[in-house]
Amino acid sequence: MMEIFWTMLASQDRKHIREYIAEQNLMAAIELDERIGYSASSLAGQPYKGR
């Protein structure tokens, strides 16, 4: 199984996206961040998912 690594830039982008959305809707920001995390982690088991 592959392992997913977040680069520093990707982690910062994810944080900025979460903070931007949280200004208007905290729950939406939390849910989106969870979906991003889940989607990224699922790629480890299915690297060709979405192709």
mmCIF entry with sequence, helices, sheets and N, C-alpha, C, O atoms, coordinates in Angstrom:
data_MODEL
# 
_entry.id   MODEL 
# 
_entity.id                         1 
_entity.type                       polymer 
_entity.pdbx_number_of_molecules   1 
# 
_entity_poly.entity_id                      1 
_entity_poly.type                           'polypeptide(L)' 
_entity_poly.nstd_linkage                   no 
_entity_poly.nstd_monomer                   no 
_entity_poly.pdbx_seq_one_letter_code       MMEIFWTMLASQDRKHIREYIAEQNLMAAIELDERIGYSASSLAGQPYKGR 
_entity_poly.pdbx_seq_one_letter_code_can   MMEIFWTMLASQDRKHIREYIAEQNLMAAIELDERIGYSASSLAGQPYKGR 
_entity_poly.pdbx_strand_id                 A 
# 
loop_
_entity_poly_seq.entity_id 
_entity_poly_seq.num 
_entity_poly_seq.mon_id 
_entity_poly_seq.hetero 
1 1  MET n 
1 2  MET n 
1 3  GLU n 
1 4  ILE n 
1 5  PHE n 
1 6  TRP n 
1 7  THR n 
1 8  MET n 
1 9  LEU n 
1 10 ALA n 
1 11 SER n 
1 12 GLN n 
1 13 ASP n 
1 14 ARG n 
1 15 LYS n 
1 16 HIS n 
1 17 ILE n 
1 18 ARG n 
1 19 GLU n 
1 20 TYR n 
1 21 ILE n 
1 22 ALA n 
1 23 GLU n 
1 24 GLN n 
1 25 ASN n 
1 26 LEU n 
1 27 MET n 
1 28 ALA n 
1 29 ALA n 
1 30 ILE n 
1 31 GLU n 
1 32 LEU n 
1 33 ASP n 
1 34 GLU n 
1 35 ARG n 
1 36 ILE n 
1 37 GLY n 
1 38 TYR n 
1 39 SER n 
1 40 ALA n 
1 41 SER n 
1 42 SER n 
1 43 LEU n 
1 44 ALA n 
1 45 GLY n 
1 46 GLN n 
1 47 PRO n 
1 48 TYR n 
1 49 LYS n 
1 50 GLY n 
1 51 ARG n 
# 
_struct_asym.id          A 
_struct_asym.entity_id   1 
# 
loop_
_struct_conf.conf_type_id 
_struct_conf.id 
_struct_conf.pdbx_PDB_helix_id 
_struct_conf.beg_label_comp_id 
_struct_conf.beg_label_asym_id 
_struct_conf.beg_label_seq_id 
_struct_conf.pdbx_beg_PDB_ins_code 
_struct_conf.end_label_comp_id 
_struct_conf.end_label_asym_id 
_struct_conf.end_label_seq_id 
_struct_conf.pdbx_end_PDB_ins_code 
_struct_conf.beg_auth_comp_id 
_struct_conf.beg_auth_asym_id 
_struct_conf.beg_auth_seq_id 
_struct_conf.end_auth_comp_id 
_struct_conf.end_auth_asym_id 
_struct_conf.end_auth_seq_id 
_struct_conf.pdbx_PDB_helix_class 
_struct_conf.details 
_struct_conf.pdbx_PDB_helix_length 
HELX_P HELX_P1 AA1 MET A 8  ? ALA A 22 ? MET A 8  ALA A 22 1 ? 15 
HELX_P HELX_P2 AA2 LEU A 26 ? GLY A 45 ? LEU A 26 GLY A 45 1 ? 20 
# 
_struct_conf_type.id          HELX_P 
_struct_conf_type.criteria    ? 
_struct_conf_type.reference   ? 
# 
loop_
_atom_site.group_PDB 
_atom_site.id 
_atom_site.type_symbol 
_atom_site.label_atom_id 
_atom_site.label_alt_id 
_atom_site.label_comp_id 
_atom_site.label_asym_id 
_atom_site.label_entity_id 
_atom_site.label_seq_id 
_atom_site.pdbx_PDB_ins_code 
_atom_site.Cartn_x 
_atom_site.Cartn_y 
_atom_site.Cartn_z 
_atom_site.occupancy 
_atom_site.B_iso_or_equiv 
_atom_site.pdbx_formal_charge 
_atom_site.auth_seq_id 
_atom_site.auth_comp_id 
_atom_site.auth_asym_id 
_atom_site.auth_atom_id 
_atom_site.pdbx_PDB_model_num 
ATOM 1   N N  . MET A 1 1  ? 0.846   -1.175 0.000   1.00 0.00 ? 1  MET A N  1 
ATOM 2   C CA . MET A 1 1  ? 0.000   0.000  0.000   1.00 0.00 ? 1  MET A CA 1 
ATOM 3   C C  . MET A 1 1  ? 0.894   1.241  0.000   1.00 0.00 ? 1  MET A C  1 
ATOM 4   O O  . MET A 1 1  ? 1.925   1.288  0.670   1.00 0.00 ? 1  MET A O  1 
ATOM 5   N N  . MET A 1 2  ? 0.472   2.227  -0.762  1.00 0.00 ? 2  MET A N  1 
ATOM 6   C CA . MET A 1 2  ? 1.224   3.480  -0.841  1.00 0.00 ? 2  MET A CA 1 
ATOM 7   C C  . MET A 1 2  ? 0.956   4.327  0.404   1.00 0.00 ? 2  MET A C  1 
ATOM 8   O O  . MET A 1 2  ? -0.014  4.107  1.129   1.00 0.00 ? 2  MET A O  1 
ATOM 9   N N  . GLU A 1 3  ? 1.826   5.285  0.628   1.00 0.00 ? 3  GLU A N  1 
ATOM 10  C CA . GLU A 1 3  ? 1.651   6.211  1.745   1.00 0.00 ? 3  GLU A CA 1 
ATOM 11  C C  . GLU A 1 3  ? 1.506   7.625  1.178   1.00 0.00 ? 3  GLU A C  1 
ATOM 12  O O  . GLU A 1 3  ? 2.220   8.011  0.253   1.00 0.00 ? 3  GLU A O  1 
ATOM 13  N N  . ILE A 1 4  ? 0.585   8.379  1.739   1.00 0.00 ? 4  ILE A N  1 
ATOM 14  C CA . ILE A 1 4  ? 0.337   9.743  1.293   1.00 0.00 ? 4  ILE A CA 1 
ATOM 15  C C  . ILE A 1 4  ? 1.150   10.712 2.157   1.00 0.00 ? 4  ILE A C  1 
ATOM 16  O O  . ILE A 1 4  ? 1.116   10.643 3.385   1.00 0.00 ? 4  ILE A O  1 
ATOM 17  N N  . PHE A 1 5  ? 1.870   11.602 1.502   1.00 0.00 ? 5  PHE A N  1 
ATOM 18  C CA . PHE A 1 5  ? 2.627   12.641 2.200   1.00 0.00 ? 5  PHE A CA 1 
ATOM 19  C C  . PHE A 1 5  ? 2.085   14.000 1.768   1.00 0.00 ? 5  PHE A C  1 
ATOM 20  O O  . PHE A 1 5  ? 1.895   14.247 0.577   1.00 0.00 ? 5  PHE A O  1 
ATOM 21  N N  . TRP A 1 6  ? 1.840   14.871 2.727   1.00 0.00 ? 6  TRP A N  1 
ATOM 22  C CA . TRP A 1 6  ? 1.419   16.239 2.438   1.00 0.00 ? 6  TRP A CA 1 
ATOM 23  C C  . TRP A 1 6  ? 2.664   17.117 2.418   1.00 0.00 ? 6  TRP A C  1 
ATOM 24  O O  . TRP A 1 6  ? 3.425   17.141 3.386   1.00 0.00 ? 6  TRP A O  1 
ATOM 25  N N  . THR A 1 7  ? 2.873   17.837 1.321   1.00 0.00 ? 7  THR A N  1 
ATOM 26  C CA . THR A 1 7  ? 3.985   18.794 1.285   1.00 0.00 ? 7  THR A CA 1 
ATOM 27  C C  . THR A 1 7  ? 3.639   19.981 2.182   1.00 0.00 ? 7  THR A C  1 
ATOM 28  O O  . THR A 1 7  ? 2.483   20.160 2.566   1.00 0.00 ? 7  THR A O  1 
ATOM 29  N N  . MET A 1 8  ? 4.631   20.777 2.508   1.00 0.00 ? 8  MET A N  1 
ATOM 30  C CA . MET A 1 8  ? 4.405   21.953 3.329   1.00 0.00 ? 8  MET A CA 1 
ATOM 31  C C  . MET A 1 8  ? 3.423   22.900 2.633   1.00 0.00 ? 8  MET A C  1 
ATOM 32  O O  . MET A 1 8  ? 2.517   23.442 3.266   1.00 0.00 ? 8  MET A O  1 
ATOM 33  N N  . LEU A 1 9  ? 3.613   23.093 1.326   1.00 0.00 ? 9  LEU A N  1 
ATOM 34  C CA . LEU A 1 9  ? 2.735   23.984 0.568   1.00 0.00 ? 9  LEU A CA 1 
ATOM 35  C C  . LEU A 1 9  ? 1.295   23.459 0.556   1.00 0.00 ? 9  LEU A C  1 
ATOM 36  O O  . LEU A 1 9  ? 0.353   24.232 0.732   1.00 0.00 ? 9  LEU A O  1 
ATOM 37  N N  . ALA A 1 10 ? 1.124   22.164 0.351   1.00 0.00 ? 10 ALA A N  1 
ATOM 38  C CA . ALA A 1 10 ? -0.219  21.577 0.333   1.00 0.00 ? 10 ALA A CA 1 
ATOM 39  C C  . ALA A 1 10 ? -0.884  21.715 1.696   1.00 0.00 ? 10 ALA A C  1 
ATOM 40  O O  . ALA A 1 10 ? -2.074  22.020 1.771   1.00 0.00 ? 10 ALA A O  1 
ATOM 41  N N  . SER A 1 11 ? -0.144  21.498 2.760   1.00 0.00 ? 11 SER A N  1 
ATOM 42  C CA . SER A 1 11 ? -0.689  21.649 4.108   1.00 0.00 ? 11 SER A CA 1 
ATOM 43  C C  . SER A 1 11 ? -1.105  23.089 4.382   1.00 0.00 ? 11 SER A C  1 
ATOM 44  O O  . SER A 1 11 ? -2.148  23.337 4.987   1.00 0.00 ? 11 SER A O  1 
ATOM 45  N N  . GLN A 1 12 ? -0.289  24.029 3.939   1.00 0.00 ? 12 GLN A N  1 
ATOM 46  C CA . GLN A 1 12 ? -0.613  25.442 4.123   1.00 0.00 ? 12 GLN A CA 1 
ATOM 47  C C  . GLN A 1 12 ? -1.836  25.821 3.301   1.00 0.00 ? 12 GLN A C  1 
ATOM 48  O O  . GLN A 1 12 ? -2.705  26.548 3.784   1.00 0.00 ? 12 GLN A O  1 
ATOM 49  N N  . ASP A 1 13 ? -1.914  25.340 2.070   1.00 0.00 ? 13 ASP A N  1 
ATOM 50  C CA . ASP A 1 13 ? -3.078  25.615 1.232   1.00 0.00 ? 13 ASP A CA 1 
ATOM 51  C C  . ASP A 1 13 ? -4.351  25.079 1.880   1.00 0.00 ? 13 ASP A C  1 
ATOM 52  O O  . ASP A 1 13 ? -5.375  25.761 1.922   1.00 0.00 ? 13 ASP A O  1 
ATOM 53  N N  . ARG A 1 14 ? -4.271  23.860 2.379   1.00 0.00 ? 14 ARG A N  1 
ATOM 54  C CA . ARG A 1 14 ? -5.436  23.251 3.036   1.00 0.00 ? 14 ARG A CA 1 
ATOM 55  C C  . ARG A 1 14 ? -5.864  24.073 4.245   1.00 0.00 ? 14 ARG A C  1 
ATOM 56  O O  . ARG A 1 14 ? -7.056  24.282 4.470   1.00 0.00 ? 14 ARG A O  1 
ATOM 57  N N  . LYS A 1 15 ? -4.900  24.534 5.015   1.00 0.00 ? 15 LYS A N  1 
ATOM 58  C CA . LYS A 1 15 ? -5.192  25.362 6.186   1.00 0.00 ? 15 LYS A CA 1 
ATOM 59  C C  . LYS A 1 15 ? -5.839  26.684 5.776   1.00 0.00 ? 15 LYS A C  1 
ATOM 60  O O  . LYS A 1 15 ? -6.808  27.124 6.395   1.00 0.00 ? 15 LYS A O  1 
ATOM 61  N N  . HIS A 1 16 ? -5.301  27.316 4.733   1.00 0.00 ? 16 HIS A N  1 
ATOM 62  C CA . HIS A 1 16 ? -5.853  28.595 4.278   1.00 0.00 ? 16 HIS A CA 1 
ATOM 63  C C  . HIS A 1 16 ? -7.275  28.438 3.734   1.00 0.00 ? 16 HIS A C  1 
ATOM 64  O O  . HIS A 1 16 ? -8.130  29.295 3.960   1.00 0.00 ? 16 HIS A O  1 
ATOM 65  N N  . ILE A 1 17 ? -7.517  27.361 3.033   1.00 0.00 ? 17 ILE A N  1 
ATOM 66  C CA . ILE A 1 17 ? -8.864  27.088 2.529   1.00 0.00 ? 17 ILE A CA 1 
ATOM 67  C C  . ILE A 1 17 ? -9.826  26.924 3.700   1.00 0.00 ? 17 ILE A C  1 
ATOM 68  O O  . ILE A 1 17 ? -10.911 27.506 3.707   1.00 0.00 ? 17 ILE A O  1 
ATOM 69  N N  . ARG A 1 18 ? -9.425  26.133 4.685   1.00 0.00 ? 18 ARG A N  1 
ATOM 70  C CA . ARG A 1 18 ? -10.263 25.895 5.865   1.00 0.00 ? 18 ARG A CA 1 
ATOM 71  C C  . ARG A 1 18 ? -10.561 27.201 6.597   1.00 0.00 ? 18 ARG A C  1 
ATOM 72  O O  . ARG A 1 18 ? -11.699 27.447 6.994   1.00 0.00 ? 18 ARG A O  1 
ATOM 73  N N  . GLU A 1 19 ? -9.540  28.035 6.773   1.00 0.00 ? 19 GLU A N  1 
ATOM 74  C CA . GLU A 1 19 ? -9.728  29.300 7.474   1.00 0.00 ? 19 GLU A CA 1 
ATOM 75  C C  . GLU A 1 19 ? -10.632 30.252 6.691   1.00 0.00 ? 19 GLU A C  1 
ATOM 76  O O  . GLU A 1 19 ? -11.462 30.944 7.281   1.00 0.00 ? 19 GLU A O  1 
ATOM 77  N N  . TYR A 1 20 ? -10.474 30.290 5.380   1.00 0.00 ? 20 TYR A N  1 
ATOM 78  C CA . TYR A 1 20 ? -11.281 31.170 4.533   1.00 0.00 ? 20 TYR A CA 1 
ATOM 79  C C  . TYR A 1 20 ? -12.761 30.790 4.618   1.00 0.00 ? 20 TYR A C  1 
ATOM 80  O O  . TYR A 1 20 ? -13.621 31.653 4.793   1.00 0.00 ? 20 TYR A O  1 
ATOM 81  N N  . ILE A 1 21 ? -13.046 29.505 4.495   1.00 0.00 ? 21 ILE A N  1 
ATOM 82  C CA . ILE A 1 21 ? -14.432 29.048 4.548   1.00 0.00 ? 21 ILE A CA 1 
ATOM 83  C C  . ILE A 1 21 ? -14.999 29.224 5.949   1.00 0.00 ? 21 ILE A C  1 
ATOM 84  O O  . ILE A 1 21 ? -16.176 29.555 6.100   1.00 0.00 ? 21 ILE A O  1 
ATOM 85  N N  . ALA A 1 22 ? -14.187 29.010 6.970   1.00 0.00 ? 22 ALA A N  1 
ATOM 86  C CA . ALA A 1 22 ? -14.643 29.127 8.357   1.00 0.00 ? 22 ALA A CA 1 
ATOM 87  C C  . ALA A 1 22 ? -15.090 30.545 8.704   1.00 0.00 ? 22 ALA A C  1 
ATOM 88  O O  . ALA A 1 22 ? -15.885 30.733 9.624   1.00 0.00 ? 22 ALA A O  1 
ATOM 89  N N  . GLU A 1 23 ? -14.590 31.539 7.982   1.00 0.00 ? 23 GLU A N  1 
ATOM 90  C CA . GLU A 1 23 ? -15.030 32.909 8.227   1.00 0.00 ? 23 GLU A CA 1 
ATOM 91  C C  . GLU A 1 23 ? -16.527 33.060 8.006   1.00 0.00 ? 23 GLU A C  1 
ATOM 92  O O  . GLU A 1 23 ? -17.175 33.876 8.661   1.00 0.00 ? 23 GLU A O  1 
ATOM 93  N N  . GLN A 1 24 ? -17.075 32.279 7.090   1.00 0.00 ? 24 GLN A N  1 
ATOM 94  C CA . GLN A 1 24 ? -18.503 32.343 6.777   1.00 0.00 ? 24 GLN A CA 1 
ATOM 95  C C  . GLN A 1 24 ? -19.299 31.191 7.398   1.00 0.00 ? 24 GLN A C  1 
ATOM 96  O O  . GLN A 1 24 ? -20.455 31.360 7.786   1.00 0.00 ? 24 GLN A O  1 
ATOM 97  N N  . ASN A 1 25 ? -18.660 30.015 7.486   1.00 0.00 ? 25 ASN A N  1 
ATOM 98  C CA . ASN A 1 25 ? -19.400 28.836 7.927   1.00 0.00 ? 25 ASN A CA 1 
ATOM 99  C C  . ASN A 1 25 ? -18.418 27.813 8.516   1.00 0.00 ? 25 ASN A C  1 
ATOM 100 O O  . ASN A 1 25 ? -17.774 27.061 7.784   1.00 0.00 ? 25 ASN A O  1 
ATOM 101 N N  . LEU A 1 26 ? -18.319 27.801 9.825   1.00 0.00 ? 26 LEU A N  1 
ATOM 102 C CA . LEU A 1 26 ? -17.357 26.929 10.508  1.00 0.00 ? 26 LEU A CA 1 
ATOM 103 C C  . LEU A 1 26 ? -17.626 25.450 10.232  1.00 0.00 ? 26 LEU A C  1 
ATOM 104 O O  . LEU A 1 26 ? -16.696 24.692 9.959   1.00 0.00 ? 26 LEU A O  1 
ATOM 105 N N  . MET A 1 27 ? -18.887 25.039 10.302  1.00 0.00 ? 27 MET A N  1 
ATOM 106 C CA . MET A 1 27 ? -19.197 23.623 10.087  1.00 0.00 ? 27 MET A CA 1 
ATOM 107 C C  . MET A 1 27 ? -18.855 23.190 8.660   1.00 0.00 ? 27 MET A C  1 
ATOM 108 O O  . MET A 1 27 ? -18.365 22.080 8.453   1.00 0.00 ? 27 MET A O  1 
ATOM 109 N N  . ALA A 1 28 ? -19.104 24.039 7.694   1.00 0.00 ? 28 ALA A N  1 
ATOM 110 C CA . ALA A 1 28 ? -18.763 23.708 6.298   1.00 0.00 ? 28 ALA A CA 1 
ATOM 111 C C  . ALA A 1 28 ? -17.253 23.550 6.152   1.00 0.00 ? 28 ALA A C  1 
ATOM 112 O O  . ALA A 1 28 ? -16.784 22.668 5.433   1.00 0.00 ? 28 ALA A O  1 
ATOM 113 N N  . ALA A 1 29 ? -16.496 24.404 6.834   1.00 0.00 ? 29 ALA A N  1 
ATOM 114 C CA . ALA A 1 29 ? -15.036 24.322 6.776   1.00 0.00 ? 29 ALA A CA 1 
ATOM 115 C C  . ALA A 1 29 ? -14.543 23.005 7.372   1.00 0.00 ? 29 ALA A C  1 
ATOM 116 O O  . ALA A 1 29 ? -13.651 22.360 6.821   1.00 0.00 ? 29 ALA A O  1 
ATOM 117 N N  . ILE A 1 30 ? -15.123 22.621 8.483   1.00 0.00 ? 30 ILE A N  1 
ATOM 118 C CA . ILE A 1 30 ? -14.732 21.364 9.136   1.00 0.00 ? 30 ILE A CA 1 
ATOM 119 C C  . ILE A 1 30 ? -15.082 20.173 8.248   1.00 0.00 ? 30 ILE A C  1 
ATOM 120 O O  . ILE A 1 30 ? -14.263 19.272 8.060   1.00 0.00 ? 30 ILE A O  1 
ATOM 121 N N  . GLU A 1 31 ? -16.286 20.169 7.709   1.00 0.00 ? 31 GLU A N  1 
ATOM 122 C CA . GLU A 1 31 ? -16.722 19.062 6.854   1.00 0.00 ? 31 GLU A CA 1 
ATOM 123 C C  . GLU A 1 31 ? -15.873 18.962 5.587   1.00 0.00 ? 31 GLU A C  1 
ATOM 124 O O  . GLU A 1 31 ? -15.501 17.864 5.173   1.00 0.00 ? 31 GLU A O  1 
ATOM 125 N N  . LEU A 1 32 ? -15.571 20.090 4.981   1.00 0.00 ? 32 LEU A N  1 
ATOM 126 C CA . LEU A 1 32 ? -14.743 20.072 3.771   1.00 0.00 ? 32 LEU A CA 1 
ATOM 127 C C  . LEU A 1 32 ? -13.351 19.541 4.086   1.00 0.00 ? 32 LEU A C  1 
ATOM 128 O O  . LEU A 1 32 ? -12.813 18.726 3.336   1.00 0.00 ? 32 LEU A O  1 
ATOM 129 N N  . ASP A 1 33 ? -12.768 19.995 5.184   1.00 0.00 ? 33 ASP A N  1 
ATOM 130 C CA . ASP A 1 33 ? -11.430 19.536 5.551   1.00 0.00 ? 33 ASP A CA 1 
ATOM 131 C C  . ASP A 1 33 ? -11.426 18.028 5.805   1.00 0.00 ? 33 ASP A C  1 
ATOM 132 O O  . ASP A 1 33 ? -10.479 17.337 5.430   1.00 0.00 ? 33 ASP A O  1 
ATOM 133 N N  . GLU A 1 34 ? -12.465 17.526 6.431   1.00 0.00 ? 34 GLU A N  1 
ATOM 134 C CA . GLU A 1 34 ? -12.564 16.080 6.652   1.00 0.00 ? 34 GLU A CA 1 
ATOM 135 C C  . GLU A 1 34 ? -12.674 15.329 5.329   1.00 0.00 ? 34 GLU A C  1 
ATOM 136 O O  . GLU A 1 34 ? -12.074 14.268 5.162   1.00 0.00 ? 34 GLU A O  1 
ATOM 137 N N  . ARG A 1 35 ? -13.442 15.880 4.391   1.00 0.00 ? 35 ARG A N  1 
ATOM 138 C CA . ARG A 1 35 ? -13.591 15.229 3.081   1.00 0.00 ? 35 ARG A CA 1 
ATOM 139 C C  . ARG A 1 35 ? -12.281 15.243 2.310   1.00 0.00 ? 35 ARG A C  1 
ATOM 140 O O  . ARG A 1 35 ? -11.941 14.266 1.643   1.00 0.00 ? 35 ARG A O  1 
ATOM 141 N N  . ILE A 1 36 ? -11.548 16.336 2.396   1.00 0.00 ? 36 ILE A N  1 
ATOM 142 C CA . ILE A 1 36 ? -10.238 16.404 1.733   1.00 0.00 ? 36 ILE A CA 1 
ATOM 143 C C  . ILE A 1 36 ? -9.311  15.348 2.325   1.00 0.00 ? 36 ILE A C  1 
ATOM 144 O O  . ILE A 1 36 ? -8.648  14.613 1.593   1.00 0.00 ? 36 ILE A O  1 
ATOM 145 N N  . GLY A 1 37 ? -9.270  15.276 3.648   1.00 0.00 ? 37 GLY A N  1 
ATOM 146 C CA . GLY A 1 37 ? -8.419  14.291 4.315   1.00 0.00 ? 37 GLY A CA 1 
ATOM 147 C C  . GLY A 1 37 ? -8.796  12.866 3.957   1.00 0.00 ? 37 GLY A C  1 
ATOM 148 O O  . GLY A 1 37 ? -7.929  12.030 3.702   1.00 0.00 ? 37 GLY A O  1 
ATOM 149 N N  . TYR A 1 38 ? -10.108 12.588 3.939   1.00 0.00 ? 38 TYR A N  1 
ATOM 150 C CA . TYR A 1 38 ? -10.563 11.243 3.597   1.00 0.00 ? 38 TYR A CA 1 
ATOM 151 C C  . TYR A 1 38 ? -10.211 10.900 2.150   1.00 0.00 ? 38 TYR A C  1 
ATOM 152 O O  . TYR A 1 38 ? -9.722  9.807  1.862   1.00 0.00 ? 38 TYR A O  1 
ATOM 153 N N  . SER A 1 39 ? -10.464 11.836 1.252   1.00 0.00 ? 39 SER A N  1 
ATOM 154 C CA . SER A 1 39 ? -10.173 11.591 -0.165  1.00 0.00 ? 39 SER A CA 1 
ATOM 155 C C  . SER A 1 39 ? -8.696  11.337 -0.392  1.00 0.00 ? 39 SER A C  1 
ATOM 156 O O  . SER A 1 39 ? -8.324  10.431 -1.137  1.00 0.00 ? 39 SER A O  1 
ATOM 157 N N  . ALA A 1 40 ? -7.859  12.132 0.245   1.00 0.00 ? 40 ALA A N  1 
ATOM 158 C CA . ALA A 1 40 ? -6.412  11.954 0.088   1.00 0.00 ? 40 ALA A CA 1 
ATOM 159 C C  . ALA A 1 40 ? -5.960  10.616 0.654   1.00 0.00 ? 40 ALA A C  1 
ATOM 160 O O  . ALA A 1 40 ? -5.155  9.920  0.035   1.00 0.00 ? 40 ALA A O  1 
ATOM 161 N N  . SER A 1 41 ? -6.472  10.253 1.826   1.00 0.00 ? 41 SER A N  1 
ATOM 162 C CA . SER A 1 41 ? -6.035  8.989  2.430   1.00 0.00 ? 41 SER A CA 1 
ATOM 163 C C  . SER A 1 41 ? -6.540  7.785  1.640   1.00 0.00 ? 41 SER A C  1 
ATOM 164 O O  . SER A 1 41 ? -5.888  6.741  1.627   1.00 0.00 ? 41 SER A O  1 
ATOM 165 N N  . SER A 1 42 ? -7.696  7.914  0.978   1.00 0.00 ? 42 SER A N  1 
ATOM 166 C CA . SER A 1 42 ? -8.207  6.789  0.198   1.00 0.00 ? 42 SER A CA 1 
ATOM 167 C C  . SER A 1 42 ? -7.348  6.523  -1.043  1.00 0.00 ? 42 SER A C  1 
ATOM 168 O O  . SER A 1 42 ? -7.382  5.424  -1.597  1.00 0.00 ? 42 SER A O  1 
ATOM 169 N N  . LEU A 1 43 ? -6.581  7.522  -1.479  1.00 0.00 ? 43 LEU A N  1 
ATOM 170 C CA . LEU A 1 43 ? -5.705  7.326  -2.638  1.00 0.00 ? 43 LEU A CA 1 
ATOM 171 C C  . LEU A 1 43 ? -4.582  6.331  -2.351  1.00 0.00 ? 43 LEU A C  1 
ATOM 172 O O  . LEU A 1 43 ? -4.058  5.704  -3.272  1.00 0.00 ? 43 LEU A O  1 
ATOM 173 N N  . ALA A 1 44 ? -4.216  6.187  -1.097  1.00 0.00 ? 44 ALA A N  1 
ATOM 174 C CA . ALA A 1 44 ? -3.144  5.255  -0.748  1.00 0.00 ? 44 ALA A CA 1 
ATOM 175 C C  . ALA A 1 44 ? -3.516  3.825  -1.156  1.00 0.00 ? 44 ALA A C  1 
ATOM 176 O O  . ALA A 1 44 ? -2.667  3.067  -1.624  1.00 0.00 ? 44 ALA A O  1 
ATOM 177 N N  . GLY A 1 45 ? -4.776  3.470  -0.977  1.00 0.00 ? 45 GLY A N  1 
ATOM 178 C CA . GLY A 1 45 ? -5.215  2.119  -1.319  1.00 0.00 ? 45 GLY A CA 1 
ATOM 179 C C  . GLY A 1 45 ? -5.663  1.971  -2.754  1.00 0.00 ? 45 GLY A C  1 
ATOM 180 O O  . GLY A 1 45 ? -5.722  0.860  -3.281  1.00 0.00 ? 45 GLY A O  1 
ATOM 181 N N  . GLN A 1 46 ? -5.983  3.102  -3.398  1.00 0.00 ? 46 GLN A N  1 
ATOM 182 C CA . GLN A 1 46 ? -6.482  3.072  -4.777  1.00 0.00 ? 46 GLN A CA 1 
ATOM 183 C C  . GLN A 1 46 ? -5.829  4.208  -5.564  1.00 0.00 ? 46 GLN A C  1 
ATOM 184 O O  . GLN A 1 46 ? -6.494  5.197  -5.871  1.00 0.00 ? 46 GLN A O  1 
ATOM 185 N N  . PRO A 1 47 ? -4.556  4.090  -5.893  1.00 0.00 ? 47 PRO A N  1 
ATOM 186 C CA . PRO A 1 47 ? -3.830  5.204  -6.516  1.00 0.00 ? 47 PRO A CA 1 
ATOM 187 C C  . PRO A 1 47 ? -4.370  5.639  -7.881  1.00 0.00 ? 47 PRO A C  1 
ATOM 188 O O  . PRO A 1 47 ? -4.097  6.759  -8.312  1.00 0.00 ? 47 PRO A O  1 
ATOM 189 N N  . TYR A 1 48 ? -5.127  4.783  -8.569  1.00 0.00 ? 48 TYR A N  1 
ATOM 190 C CA . TYR A 1 48 ? -5.659  5.150  -9.888  1.00 0.00 ? 48 TYR A CA 1 
ATOM 191 C C  . TYR A 1 48 ? -7.121  5.583  -9.817  1.00 0.00 ? 48 TYR A C  1 
ATOM 192 O O  . TYR A 1 48 ? -7.785  5.730  -10.843 1.00 0.00 ? 48 TYR A O  1 
ATOM 193 N N  . LYS A 1 49 ? -7.609  5.782  -8.606  1.00 0.00 ? 49 LYS A N  1 
ATOM 194 C CA . LYS A 1 49 ? -8.994  6.213  -8.400  1.00 0.00 ? 49 LYS A CA 1 
ATOM 195 C C  . LYS A 1 49 ? -9.216  7.560  -9.100  1.00 0.00 ? 49 LYS A C  1 
ATOM 196 O O  . LYS A 1 49 ? -8.403  8.475  -8.974  1.00 0.00 ? 49 LYS A O  1 
ATOM 197 N N  . GLY A 1 50 ? -10.303 7.665  -9.820  1.00 0.00 ? 50 GLY A N  1 
ATOM 198 C CA . GLY A 1 50 ? -10.629 8.916  -10.481 1.00 0.00 ? 50 GLY A CA 1 
ATOM 199 C C  . GLY A 1 50 ? -10.051 9.067  -11.877 1.00 0.00 ? 50 GLY A C  1 
ATOM 200 O O  . GLY A 1 50 ? -10.251 10.095 -12.524 1.00 0.00 ? 50 GLY A O  1 
ATOM 201 N N  . ARG A 1 51 ? -9.349  8.072  -12.338 1.00 0.00 ? 51 ARG A N  1 
ATOM 202 C CA . ARG A 1 51 ? -8.781  8.146  -13.703 1.00 0.00 ? 51 ARG A CA 1 
ATOM 203 C C  . ARG A 1 51 ? -9.725  7.575  -14.702 1.00 0.00 ? 51 ARG A C  1 
ATOM 204 O O  . ARG A 1 51 ? -9.422  7.551  -15.894 1.00 0.00 ? 51 ARG A O  1 
# 
